[in-house]
Amino acid sequence: MLHGMTIEPERQNGVGTHDGFQRLWTPHRMAYIQGENKPTGPEAGDGCPFCGIPEMSDQDGLVVARGKHVYAVLNLYPYNGGHLMVVPYRHVADYTELDGPETAELADLTKRAMVALRKASGAHGFNIGMNQGTAAGAGIAAHLHQHIVPRWGGDTNFMPIVGHTRVLPQLLADTRQMLADAWPND
């Protein structure tokens, strides 16, 4: 029931045998499945989205914070609400290619991301890491990026396990603003 009204599932003719399941449509995921915004090659000029994001406004690029060497941006295809990535401005593929200042700032923005996520959303824990190379699961292997995925006790329910679907309760623009407001300055 929603506001005292019973909601009946929409029935559609011609879609096969009724199976008793309701459908959660996520058409925005089709862009990811079809490889939209994927680079055409390994070089910075090959359409790398991580090279293009810094040229956008924070709102358009979903940038939460900018440093001198790296920036924090929301993931367009998040595992959980608030899923951030810390990305060097310089187009490098491997963690070992970062110089000292880039490495230090990547670590610092990761810590700040954790503080902001705890403050803004009460995250209980985090999955933090990098997928180095296509074989390791990197969606964009040519440009290093570190994931910061907030987690909450009990956040893994039947949807991702049985339904292979993630339910995100907030629009990315709203999440970006919430985290930018909670971002620590020091």
C-alpha positions in Angstrom: 0.0 0.0 0.0 1.2 3.5 -0.8 -0.6 6.4 1.0 -3.6 4.2 1.6 -3.8 3.0 -2.0 -3.3 -0.5 -3.1 -0.8 -0.7 -5.9 -1.3 -3.5 -8.4 1.5 -4.6 -10.6 1.2 -3.4 -14.2 0.2 -6.2 -16.6 1.6 -6.2 -20.1 0.4 -8.3 -22.9 2.8 -10.1 -25.1 5.7 -10.3 -22.6 5.5 -14.0 -22.0 4.0 -16.2 -19.4 3.1 -14.4 -16.1 5.6 -15.6 -13.5 4.5 -13.7 -10.4 7.5 -11.5 -10.3 7.3 -7.7 -10.4 9.9 -5.9 -12.6 12.3 -3.2 -11.4 13.3 -1.4 -14.6 16.7 0.2 -14.7 17.1 1.5 -18.2 20.1 3.7 -17.2 22.2 0.5 -16.8 21.9 -0.2 -20.5 24.5 2.5 -21.2 27.0 0.7 -19.0 26.1 -2.7 -20.5 26.7 -1.3 -24.0 30.0 0.3 -23.1 28.9 3.9 -23.3 31.8 6.3 -22.2 34.3 3.5 -22.6 37.6 4.6 -24.1 38.4 3.5 -27.6 42.1 2.9 -26.7 44.6 3.2 -23.9 45.8 6.7 -24.5 44.4 9.9 -22.8 43.1 11.1 -26.2 41.1 7.9 -26.8 37.9 9.2 -25.1 39.0 8.5 -21.5 36.1 9.7 -19.3 38.5 10.2 -16.4 40.5 12.7 -18.5 37.3 14.6 -19.5 35.6 14.9 -16.1 38.0 17.5 -14.7 37.1 19.8 -17.6 33.4 19.7 -16.5 31.7 21.6 -13.7 31.5 19.8 -10.4 27.8 19.3 -10.9 28.0 18.0 -14.5 31.0 15.8 -13.8 29.7 14.6 -10.4 32.9 15.7 -8.8 32.8 15.9 -5.1 36.2 17.3 -4.4 39.3 18.4 -6.3 42.9 18.3 -5.2 46.1 19.3 -6.9 46.9 15.9 -8.3 43.7 13.8 -7.9 39.9 14.3 -7.6 37.0 12.5 -6.1 34.0 11.7 -8.3 30.8 9.7 -7.9 30.7 6.4 -9.9 28.0 6.6 -12.6 27.3 2.9 -12.1 27.5 2.6 -8.3 27.6 -0.6 -6.3 26.0 1.4 -3.4 24.7 4.9 -2.9 27.7 7.2 -2.4 30.1 5.0 -4.3 33.1 7.3 -5.0 36.3 7.0 -7.0 39.5 8.9 -6.4 41.2 9.5 -9.7 44.6 11.1 -10.6 44.3 13.9 -13.2 47.3 12.4 -15.0 46.4 9.5 -17.3 48.2 6.5 -15.8 47.1 2.9 -15.8 49.1 1.4 -12.9 49.4 2.3 -9.3 53.2 2.0 -9.6 53.2 4.8 -12.1 52.0 7.4 -9.6 54.6 9.8 -8.3 55.0 10.6 -4.6 52.7 13.6 -4.4 50.0 11.8 -6.4 50.2 8.7 -4.1 50.0 10.9 -1.0 47.0 12.9 -2.3 45.2 9.8 -3.4 45.5 8.4 0.1 44.5 11.7 1.6 41.3 12.1 -0.6 40.4 8.5 0.2 40.5 9.3 3.9 38.5 12.5 3.4 35.9 10.5 1.3 35.5 8.1 4.3 35.0 11.0 6.7 32.4 12.6 4.3 30.5 9.4 3.7 30.3 8.7 7.5 29.1 12.2 8.1 26.6 12.4 5.2 25.2 8.9 5.2 26.3 7.1 8.4 28.3 4.5 6.6 29.3 1.6 8.9 32.2 0.4 6.8 33.8 0.6 3.4 35.1 -1.5 0.5 38.2 0.3 -0.8 40.4 -0.8 -3.7 41.7 -0.7 -7.2 41.2 -3.2 -10.0 44.5 -3.1 -11.9 44.0 -4.3 -15.5 41.1 -5.7 -17.4 41.9 -9.2 -16.2 41.4 -7.9 -12.6 38.0 -6.4 -13.4 38.9 -2.8 -14.2 36.1 -1.3 -16.4 38.5 1.4 -17.5 41.9 -0.1 -17.2 43.8 2.6 -18.9 43.2 5.2 -16.2 43.8 4.3 -12.5 41.0 4.9 -10.1 40.4 3.8 -6.5 36.9 2.8 -5.4 35.4 3.8 -2.1 32.2 2.0 -1.6 30.2 2.8 1.6 28.6 -0.2 3.4 25.9 -0.5 6.1 25.0 -3.5 8.2 22.4 -5.5 6.3 22.8 -3.6 3.1 23.1 -6.8 1.1 19.6 -8.0 0.7 17.8 -10.2 -1.8 18.0 -7.7 -4.7 21.7 -8.1 -5.6 21.9 -11.7 -4.6 18.7 -13.1 -6.2 17.7 -10.4 -8.5 21.1 -9.2 -9.7 19.8 -5.7 -9.2 21.0 -2.8 -7.1 18.5 -0.4 -5.6 19.8 3.1 -5.1 17.7 5.4 -3.0 19.0 8.7 -4.2 19.8 10.5 -7.5 23.5 11.0 -8.2 23.2 14.8 -8.3 21.7 14.8 -4.8 24.3 12.4 -3.5 27.1 14.6 -5.0 25.7 17.7 -3.3 25.3 15.9 0.0 28.9 14.6 0.0 30.3 17.9 -1.2 28.6 19.6 1.7 30.0 17.0 4.1 33.6 17.0 2.6 36.2 17.9 5.3 38.4 20.9 4.4 41.4 19.8 6.5 
